[in-house]
Protein backbone atom coordinates (compact mmCIF):
# COMPACT_ATOMS: atom_id res chain seq x y z
CA UNK A 1 0.00 0.00 0.00
CA UNK A 2 2.97 2.32 0.48
CA UNK A 3 3.69 2.22 -3.24
CA UNK A 4 0.07 2.42 -4.39
CA UNK A 5 -0.59 6.01 -3.27
CA UNK A 6 2.48 7.54 -4.96
CA UNK A 7 1.74 5.49 -8.07
CA UNK A 8 -1.85 6.78 -8.23
CA UNK A 9 -0.61 10.34 -7.68
CA UNK A 10 1.97 9.91 -10.44
CA UNK A 11 -0.60 8.55 -12.89
CA UNK A 12 -2.97 11.42 -12.07
CA UNK A 13 -0.22 13.99 -12.62
CA UNK A 14 0.80 12.40 -15.93
CA UNK A 15 -2.76 12.26 -17.21
CA UNK A 16 -3.38 15.91 -16.30
CA UNK A 17 -0.12 16.84 -17.98
CA UNK A 18 -1.19 15.03 -21.13
CA UNK A 19 -4.43 17.00 -21.24
CA UNK A 20 -2.60 20.28 -20.80
CA UNK A 21 -0.19 19.57 -23.64
CA UNK A 22 -2.73 18.43 -26.21
CA UNK A 23 -2.38 21.69 -28.12
CA UNK A 24 -4.35 24.89 -28.27
CA UNK A 25 -6.02 24.47 -31.64
CA UNK A 26 -9.76 24.70 -31.90
CA UNK A 27 -12.04 22.86 -34.26
CA UNK A 28 -13.62 25.04 -36.91
CA UNK A 29 -17.18 25.99 -36.23
CA UNK A 30 -19.68 24.85 -38.83
CA UNK A 31 -20.94 27.61 -41.07
CA UNK A 32 -24.56 28.31 -40.31
CA UNK A 33 -26.83 29.38 -43.07
CA UNK A 34 -27.92 32.97 -42.78
CA UNK A 35 -31.29 33.99 -44.19
CA UNK A 36 -29.52 35.60 -47.15
CA UNK A 37 -27.80 32.33 -48.13
CA UNK A 38 -31.03 30.29 -48.40
CA UNK A 39 -32.02 29.46 -51.97
CA UNK A 40 -35.48 31.03 -51.85
CA UNK A 41 -36.29 30.06 -55.44
CA UNK A 42 -35.87 26.36 -54.72
CA UNK A 43 -37.74 26.68 -51.41
CA UNK A 44 -40.67 28.34 -53.19
CA UNK A 45 -40.78 25.68 -55.92
CA UNK A 46 -40.73 22.80 -53.44
CA UNK A 47 -43.34 24.38 -51.18
CA UNK A 48 -45.64 25.14 -54.14
CA UNK A 49 -45.42 21.54 -55.38
CA UNK A 50 -46.08 20.25 -51.87
CA UNK A 51 -49.08 22.57 -51.43
CA UNK A 52 -50.59 21.36 -54.71
CA UNK A 53 -50.34 17.78 -53.42
CA UNK A 54 -51.75 18.63 -50.00
CA UNK A 55 -48.44 18.21 -48.20
CA UNK A 56 -46.57 20.40 -45.78
CA UNK A 57 -42.81 20.92 -45.90
CA UNK A 58 -40.73 21.34 -42.76
CA UNK A 59 -37.23 22.55 -43.58
CA UNK A 60 -34.57 21.11 -41.30
CA UNK A 61 -31.67 22.10 -43.55
CA UNK A 62 -32.93 24.59 -46.13
CA UNK A 63 -31.14 24.54 -49.48
CA UNK A 64 -28.36 27.08 -49.80
CA UNK A 65 -27.31 29.16 -52.76
CA UNK A 66 -24.13 27.87 -54.43
CA UNK A 67 -21.04 29.46 -52.94
CA UNK A 68 -18.22 30.78 -55.08
CA UNK A 69 -15.04 28.69 -54.78
CA UNK A 70 -12.48 29.88 -52.25
CA UNK A 71 -9.19 31.17 -53.63
CA UNK A 72 -6.36 29.68 -51.63
Buried (B, 14 or more C-beta within 10 A) or exposed (E): EEEEEEEEEEEEEEEEEEEEEEEEEEEEEEEEBEEEBBBEEEBEEBBEEEEEEEEEEEEEEBBEEEEEEEEE
